[in-house]
């Protein structure tokens, strides 16, 4: 749906909403009049601002939420949401045309504004701690706080101040407007449903003795085609009990991990691992163990050790004589058990970089055309060896590699987009020459702001060519699954504007921590586990086709200071709050339950179900029955 058509549709729905309000007997005449006046006012403002090209998306979202609240008869919430929508539009007068001057005037906050920001920041911090300690859902306040920080960074201190106020009000009104639990009625076709909580009923994974007994489960009978449920922030699965059976839908699983293995050698100190150059670590000496991935249902593996040119052609002579050493990559791909797909990264590191003789890949530029030709030959050789077509394949190849990614997070060098674009083009052509059905992923986007600076120029240059899959990475606190919709909307818009209407969007690195990284809020195992389900299901709902949990099945990335070190599903025996090497977290069992419930679904037919304000509900179709995932946010 085009933006203009979407706006017309929304305004038409708003007109119907006005008629609905006018005939809704639950409201008093006075309150009905107030709400109808606000709805009319909002409709006029949306038309007026949209005609000027201003962003009305947030107001439209609040308007939609007010309509849902009206259906539930919640007049106070309808009034509040309409007022908030009107205020957003009134506060944004000429915002698009005066943005530059506003930022120039606000390069530094005034003393009064600065004092207000500091005071509100401290107030918000205390409220977050207070509400979190009571187990209340603070995610919306954290989301607004993040937006406030971004606004301040851009110099828009008035907006930053407003967002802090909104965050504070959200927490102060938390139990009054949005209670911790919500009772809903879900329409179903079956006579009864089985309800299973998505996270084990314990506080830590080490309390789980038997997996099958770890989750609260109950059966609920339907009444007049509906089941009555109480939902919270913990996601639940609802399965319709039906005798209908159909053939399993064969569709590629969305469930991945980066990497999808642990090490057979215990207590590895990752600080000591070195994959390239003198004294490098041989993966086969550590041993890659996929038993945990097989247990929890991981179907995609992105190895941490990339297909590095330096590993395979170590010397100038190797390059000149076309000598390839496949020992390491044979182990990396050959050790992956059948049933787990592989996404391989081609690391374009050139031999001279290791010795510090050239800036590649910092600028993604080949020093000579000769090296470029040799790189292309290398790509063709490696793709041919692992494509499984029976021609020059690796001996005893079990899992063909059909997905190749060009480098990783190239946007950390934003000014080098032209050189990287050339690298993608030559790599893409080489991959396709060797394996026409193989897919090429662009290097995963590390930070959203660089989409416009780095990826958009590449997309404009390519005009729909040389990319099969767009990849982005996203980490953060448990609540930050909320940001997926903003990220994916921006990516989809950029792709569509440049001829990429049909390519898939993946995220090969995502995760949230359980524990206490330096300078980040401590999160419990339960917070991490709930965040895991929401990252997968919500990402799928906005169009992400594959989601890879990172970093790894077992935690421990490098230095115990960043969230990467705590995102794993199994403890590694190091760091603050660690419960012991090999101990499984709640998130381990949560992942396993998620794949058991949803694997085999027709993911492309996934539907969003409207059940009311702050309720996230999704319906999956699996083997002739529906499975729902619900939570209250």
Helices and strands as residue ranges (DSSP letters): H 3-22, H 29-51, H 57-71, H 75-91, H 95-105, H 111-133, H 139-153, H 157-172, H 174-177, E 182-187, E 192-197, G 205-207, G 211-213, E 217-221, E 226-231, E 236-240, E 255-257, E 262-263, G 270-272, H 283-286, E 288-289, H 291-296, E 300-301, E 307-308, H 309-312, H 316-321, H 327-334, E 341-347, H 351-354, H 369-386, E 403-406, G 410-416, H 417-434, E 439-441, H 450-450, I 451-455, H 456-462, E 469-475, G 478-483, H 484-496, E 504-511, H 525-541, E 544-549, G 563-566, H 586-598, G 603-605, E 607-608, E 615-622, E 625-632
